[in-house]
Amino acid sequence: MVCLAVAFGASAKFRWGPTVGVNFEKFSWRQNLMGNSMLVGGNVGVMGEVMIPGIGFGFDFALKYLNHGGRVNFSDKPIWSSDGIKNTDLRMQVIQVPVNIRFKWTRMNGLESTFAPFVFGGPEFNFNVATTDCAAVKSRAATVGLTVGLGIELFRRYQIMGSYVWDMTDDMKVRKLNDFYGRLEGWKVDFAVLF
């Protein structure tokens, strides 16, 4: 077991660098009581990648600041409009730690030095820093999401990634109703430069 760990450590290649992205997300509520739509947000941070040469498997991880959320049409229902609560852009600012397993095609007869496609997936751990002030809801301090995506690496340095993300735990709870929670889901496009 120790020999395997030493061999992995000696052959694994670690790289890191800045990452930036844009996300398109909306809330998915436990019951369909009000309309909601997508909001555009962004993220910025530092990403690391560890790959095992020759077999194409590895993992990536990051530390990001993420601004995401969705537009909720509270005025659709009297339960909220009677309190003067209108349609609201519910945004959450979080510190995010994604950890993904990835597979990169690295045996393409030298073509991988120009471009190498890859797939990835894994959990995202979100720690809420700030949330839009809205009397209708309260947010969770921490949530867990799941992401699945694909990407391409250009010239062994630049990575462009697209993924679908959905939260596995609830992000928001409506104050007036029991068992009425919302989870964020949507698309992300990220760009990273690894050294």
C-alpha positions in Angstrom: 0.0 0.0 0.0 2.9 2.4 0.9 4.6 1.5 -2.4 1.4 2.3 -4.3 1.1 5.7 -2.6 4.8 6.5 -3.2 4.4 5.5 -6.9 1.3 7.6 -7.3 3.0 10.6 -5.6 6.0 10.3 -7.8 4.2 10.0 -11.1 1.1 12.3 -10.4 1.3 15.7 -12.0 0.0 18.7 -10.0 -0.8 22.0 -11.6 -2.7 25.0 -10.4 -3.9 28.4 -11.6 -6.6 31.1 -11.7 -10.2 30.3 -12.8 -13.1 32.5 -13.7 -16.6 31.6 -14.9 -20.2 32.5 -15.5 -23.3 30.7 -14.2 -26.9 30.6 -15.2 -29.1 29.2 -12.4 -32.6 29.3 -11.0 -34.5 27.9 -8.0 -36.3 24.6 -8.2 -39.0 24.6 -5.4 -40.4 21.5 -3.8 -43.9 22.6 -4.9 -44.7 24.7 -8.0 -46.4 27.6 -6.2 -44.7 30.5 -7.9 -42.8 31.4 -11.0 -39.1 31.7 -11.1 -36.5 32.4 -13.7 -32.7 32.2 -14.3 -30.2 34.8 -13.2 -26.7 35.2 -14.4 -23.9 35.2 -11.9 -20.1 34.7 -11.8 -17.3 33.0 -10.0 -13.6 33.6 -9.5 -10.9 31.6 -7.7 -8.0 29.2 -7.8 -8.1 25.7 -9.2 -5.7 22.8 -8.9 -5.5 19.6 -10.9 -3.7 16.3 -10.2 -3.5 13.8 -13.0 -1.9 10.3 -13.2 0.2 10.3 -16.4 -0.6 7.5 -18.9 -4.1 6.5 -17.7 -5.8 9.9 -17.9 -7.5 9.7 -14.5 -7.1 12.4 -11.8 -9.0 15.0 -9.9 -9.4 18.7 -9.6 -10.3 21.0 -6.7 -10.8 24.7 -6.3 -11.5 27.5 -3.9 -13.9 30.0 -5.4 -16.0 33.0 -4.6 -19.4 32.5 -6.3 -22.4 34.8 -6.8 -25.5 32.9 -7.8 -29.2 32.8 -7.4 -32.5 33.0 -9.2 -35.5 35.4 -9.7 -38.6 34.4 -7.7 -42.0 35.8 -8.5 -43.5 36.2 -5.0 -46.2 38.6 -6.3 -47.8 35.7 -8.1 -49.5 34.6 -4.8 -51.5 36.6 -2.3 -49.6 34.9 0.6 -46.6 37.1 -0.2 -48.1 40.0 -2.2 -50.4 40.8 0.7 -47.2 41.5 2.7 -45.9 43.7 0.0 -43.2 41.2 -1.1 -42.6 41.6 -4.8 -40.7 39.7 -7.4 -37.1 39.4 -6.0 -33.7 38.5 -7.3 -32.5 36.1 -4.6 -28.7 36.1 -4.8 -26.3 34.1 -2.6 -22.6 34.9 -2.2 -20.7 31.8 -1.2 -17.3 30.4 -0.8 -17.3 27.2 -2.8 -15.0 24.2 -2.7 -15.6 21.8 -5.6 -13.9 18.5 -5.8 -14.2 16.5 -9.1 -12.9 13.2 -10.4 -11.9 13.6 -14.1 -10.9 11.6 -17.1 -8.8 13.3 -19.8 -8.0 11.7 -23.2 -4.2 11.9 -23.3 -3.4 9.2 -25.8 -4.3 10.7 -29.1 -1.0 10.3 -31.1 0.4 13.7 -30.1 -2.9 15.6 -30.7 -3.4 16.0 -27.0 -0.6 18.6 -26.9 -3.0 20.8 -28.9 -6.3 19.8 -27.4 -7.4 17.1 -25.0 -11.1 16.6 -24.1 -12.1 15.6 -20.6 -15.1 14.8 -18.5 -15.6 15.4 -14.8 -18.0 15.2 -11.9 -18.2 15.5 -8.1 -19.6 17.4 -5.1 -19.5 21.1 -4.4 -19.4 22.4 -0.9 -20.9 25.9 -0.5 -20.5 28.1 2.5 -22.9 31.0 2.5 -21.4 34.5 3.1 -24.3 36.8 2.3 -27.8 36.5 0.9 -30.3 39.0 -0.6 -32.4 40.4 2.2 -35.9 39.1 1.7 -38.6 38.7 4.4 -40.2 35.7 2.6 -37.2 33.3 2.9 -34.2 32.4 5.0 -31.1 30.7 3.6 -28.9 27.9 4.8 -25.4 28.5 6.2 -23.9 25.6 4.1 -25.1 23.5 1.2 -23.8 20.6 -0.9 -24.2 20.4 -4.7 -23.3 18.0 -7.5 -21.8 18.9 -10.8 -21.3 16.9 -14.0 -19.5 18.4 -17.0 -17.1 18.2 -19.9 -14.3 20.4 -21.2 -11.3 20.8 -23.4 -7.7 21.6 -22.6 -5.9 23.7 -25.2 -2.1 23.7 -25.6 -1.6 21.8 -22.3 -2.5 25.0 -20.3 -5.9 26.5 -21.0 -9.1 24.8 -20.0 -12.7 25.6 -21.0 -15.4 23.7 -19.1 -19.1 23.5 -19.2 -21.2 21.8 -16.5 -24.6 21.3 -15.1 -25.0 21.9 -11.4 -27.8 21.0 -9.0 -27.9 21.4 -5.2 -28.5 18.2 -3.3 -29.5 20.1 -0.1 -32.0 23.0 0.2 -30.7 26.5 -0.3 -33.7 28.5 0.8 -36.7 27.9 3.1 -39.9 29.9 2.8 -40.9 31.4 6.2 -44.7 31.1 5.9 -45.0 27.6 4.7 -43.8 24.3 6.2 -41.8 21.9 4.0 -41.4 24.4 1.2 -37.7 24.6 0.1 -35.8 25.8 -2.9 -32.7 24.4 -4.5 -30.5 26.0 -7.1 -29.7 24.3 -10.4 -28.3 25.4 -13.7 -25.4 25.7 -16.0 -21.8 26.9 -15.5 -19.1 27.9 -18.0 -15.6 28.1 -16.6 -12.1 29.1 -17.9 -8.9 28.2 -16.2 -5.2 28.7 -16.9 -3.0 26.0 -15.2 0.8 26.2 -14.6 
